[in-house]
Amino acid sequence: MAVTRLKRKDRKNKTTSRLEVKTLKLATNIELGSRSQQSKTDQLAKNNAILAQLTAKA
């Protein structure tokens, strides 16, 4: 079975879609009512907790 090379347009679409998926996985802006819950051990959650402590002291 011969391996066919992708045309330039298809190679571009492949890499673009792969990068889009990567960006979506890294996205941390979780909105209210979202089906995905933010992890408690997430760095963003830790930062928010520290900021909340600092504002409470001030």
C-alpha positions as CSV (number, residue, x, y, z in Angstrom):
1,M,0.0,0.0,0.0
2,A,1.5,3.3,-1.1
3,V,1.8,6.2,1.3
4,T,0.4,9.4,-0.2
5,R,1.7,12.8,0.7
6,L,-0.8,15.4,1.8
7,K,-1.2,18.4,-0.4
8,R,0.0,21.8,1.0
9,K,-3.6,22.9,1.9
10,D,-4.3,19.7,3.8
11,R,-1.0,19.9,5.7
12,K,-1.8,23.4,6.7
13,N,-5.3,22.4,7.9
14,K,-3.8,19.5,9.8
15,T,-1.4,21.6,11.7
16,T,-3.9,24.4,12.3
17,S,-6.5,22.1,13.7
18,R,-3.9,20.4,15.9
19,L,-2.8,23.8,17.3
20,E,-6.4,24.8,17.9
21,V,-7.1,21.7,19.9
22,K,-3.9,22.4,21.9
23,T,-5.0,25.9,22.6
24,L,-8.5,24.8,23.7
25,K,-7.0,22.2,26.1
26,L,-4.8,24.9,27.7
27,A,-7.6,27.4,28.1
28,T,-8.3,28.2,31.7
29,N,-11.2,30.6,31.3
30,I,-14.0,28.5,32.8
31,E,-17.3,30.3,32.7
32,L,-20.2,30.0,35.0
33,G,-22.5,27.2,34.0
34,S,-19.7,25.4,32.2
35,R,-19.8,21.7,32.1
36,S,-16.1,21.4,33.0
37,Q,-15.2,22.1,36.6
38,Q,-12.0,23.8,37.5
39,S,-9.6,21.6,39.4
40,K,-8.8,22.4,43.0
41,T,-5.1,21.7,42.4
42,D,-5.0,24.0,39.4
43,Q,-2.4,26.7,39.5
44,L,-5.0,29.3,38.8
45,A,-7.1,28.1,41.8
46,K,-4.0,28.3,44.0
47,N,-3.2,31.8,42.8
48,N,-6.8,32.9,43.5
49,A,-6.7,31.4,47.0
50,I,-3.4,33.3,47.8
51,L,-4.8,36.5,46.4
52,A,-8.0,36.1,48.5
53,Q,-5.8,35.6,51.6
54,L,-3.8,38.7,50.9
55,T,-6.9,40.8,50.3
56,A,-8.5,39.5,53.5
57,K,-5.4,40.6,55.5
58,A,-5.3,44.1,53.9
